[in-house]
Amino acid sequence: MTAEQIVLLGGLWLDGSAWTGVAAELENSGHPPVPVTLPGQGDGNRSARLADQQTAVLAAVDAGRGRSVVVGHSAACTLAWMAADARTGRVAKVVLIGGFPSDDGQPYADFFEITDGVMPFPGWDPFEGADAADLDEQARRAFEAAAIPVPVGVARGVVRLTDERRFDIPVVVVCPEFTPEQAREWIATGDVPELARAKHVDLVDIDSGHWPMVTRPVELARILAAAARG
């Protein structure tokens, strides 16, 4: 099942530039990369809401000539899944990197403290271990400098899923800081209800921490191009 374009959605604190290395590798894949700078994460809109981000993603999907592979990283795995739910006929495949979709009615990304209406990057303590093991000090400083506080209207927005045809859309789970075996167990035991109901789920390993677009852009681009080829 081929797709015309690859829509790229970064997780919390990231704008579209997070995909620069991956997009450069994908340019010659035959499936143009479309990095999306989400409202509230790079456009200066501190009042953005989750619905605004979904609207931006759907606009990117709708602008494609054909169907899209929608790629979500971390928290944006849920955003990618919401796009599939809203555009079952336009999304050929969903790729989830380092995360899983939240359920209908759950908060989008209420993970860290809100300060002055935004969720700032909380520092590295929550990510010590496998998440950030492949980020050296220079990479960490660069990440911190570029990190964009996420508006509360995004972080605490409520996920809405309405079309059960989403479960027919193939899913690829890219496993960075966890293994495919762990992911398979989480899905099988009901920890990821949305993927437990998905009919086509493939698991792909990548030897990286939580941000492979930063530390393994070439390898990640190859995985995404293979997903787009079907």
N, C-alpha and C positions, 0 to 999 in steps of 0.2 A: 504494500500500500504506500505509494509514493506521495510526496508533498512538495509544494512549490517553494515554500519558505520556512525558515526556522525562527520562531519568535522567542526571544530570550528575556527572561524575567529574573532579576536579581532579588535576593532576600533582603532582610532588614539592613538598613544603613547604606545600601548600595544604589548607585544610579546606573544608567546604561553603559557608562565607561568601564564598569567592572568586566564587561565582555570583550574589551578591545582585542586581547590576544586571541581569544577563541574566534571572534568574528573574522579576524585577519586570516586565520587558518581555514575558515569555512568559505571564504570568498570564491574559491575555485571548486567548490563541491557540487555546483549545479543547483544548490538550494540556498538562495540569498539569506544571510543572517539579518534579523531585525531586532537589534537590542532596544529595549523599551526603557526610557527613563520614566518611572512611575510618578504620578502626582504625589507631591509631598516628599519625594525622595530625589531631589535634584532640580526641581523647578521653583523652589522657594515658597511653596504653598503649604504653610503650617496648618491650615484648616482642612486639608484634603481628607477624604474619607475613603473607606474601603471600596465603596461603590464607584468613586472616581477612578480608583486604580483599575477596577474591573472594566469600566468604560474605556479606558485607555488601551487595555489589552484587547478588548473586542474590536476596537477601531483598527488595531494592527492586524488582527486576523481578517477582518472584513476588507482591508485594503489589498490583501493578497489576490493574485489572479486565480489561484486555485485553493487547495486546502493547505493547512499549516501543521507543522509540528510545533507544539507549544511546550517550551522548556521552563520549568520552575526550579529555583534554587532555594533550599531551606524553607523559610516561611512561605515563600512564593510558590512552593509546590501546591499549596491550597489555592492560590490565585490561578495557577495553570489549570487545576481541576475545575474551578468555577468557570473558566473560559470554555472548557470542554462541555460542561453542563449546559452553558448558554448557547453554544454553537456546535451542536453534535454533528451537523452536516458539513461544517467547515474545518473541523479539527481532525486531522488524520491520525495523530498520535500525541500522547502526552509523555514527556520525559521529566522525571522527578530526581533532582540531585540533592542528596543529603537531607531528605525530609519526606514527609507523607502528608496527604491532604487531611485537613480537619473535617469533622462531620457537620452536617446541616445543623444550624442553631448554636454552634460553638463559636467562641471568640476567635478571631483570626490569628493574633499573635500577642496575647497578653502575657508576655514572658518576664518582662523586666520593669523596673520602677519608672513611673511617669513623673516628669519634672517640667513644670511650666508648659503643660500641654503637649509635651513630646516625650518619646522614649529614646534617650541618648544611648550611644554605645556604652555598655556597662564596664568596659575594661576586659582584661584577658582572664581574670579568675574563673568565670563560668565556663571558659573554653580550654582550660588547661588539660593536657592529656592528648588524646588522639585528634581532637578537633583542630588544634593549632600546632601540632608537633612539627609540621613541615614549613611553618612560617618563621623565618629568622627575624632578628631584631629589626633589621631595616624594613622588612616586609610588614612587620607589626606596626612600626611607626607610620609607614605610608598608609596602612589601612586606617589607623586611628585618625590621621589627618584628613582623610577623605570621607570618613563615616558621617552620614547625614542623619540627624535625629528624626525618628519616624513619628508623624503626628498621631495623637491619641485616637483620632477618628479612624485611622487605619488599624493601629495595633489592637484596639478593642472593638473594631467592627465585627458584626455578626455574619457568619458564613451562611449563605443561602444556596441550596442545591435543590433543583425541582424536577429535572428530567432524567429518568432512570435509563434512558438510552446512553447516558455517559458510561455505563458499565460495559458497553459494547466497544468502546474506543480502546485500542491497544495502549498499554502503559509500559514504559521502560523505567526501572528504578536503578539509578546510578548510585553505587554504594561506596562512599569515600571513607569516612571515619568508622563505619561499621561494615560488616561482611555481608555478602549475599545470604549466607546461611542464617545470620541473625535476622535479617530482613524477612526472610522466608518464614522463620519461626514467629516473628511478631504478627505477620499477616495471618498465619495459620491459627494462632491462638486468640485472634480477635482484637488485638491491640490496634489494628489499622482497619476498622470496619469497611471503609470505602474500598480499599483494595481487596479485601476479602470477597467482595461482591463483583469485582472486575473480572471479566472473562478471559482477558489476555494480559498477563503480567510477566515480563522478562526482567531478570536481575543481572546487572553488569557491574563487575568490580573495577575500581580504580584505586591505585595506591597513592592516596593523598589524605590530607585533612579535610576540614569542612568546606574549604574554598578552593576547589580544584581549578576553577577558572583563573585563579591567581598563580597557583603553583604547578599545575599540569595542563596548560591551555591546549597544547598540541594533542595530547592524548584525549582530552575531553572533546575537542573538536572532531576527532576521528569517531568517537562514540556517537556523537550527535549526527554526523553525516551518515553513519551506518543506519541510525534510526530513521533518518529521513528517506533513505533508499528503500526502506521497507523490509 
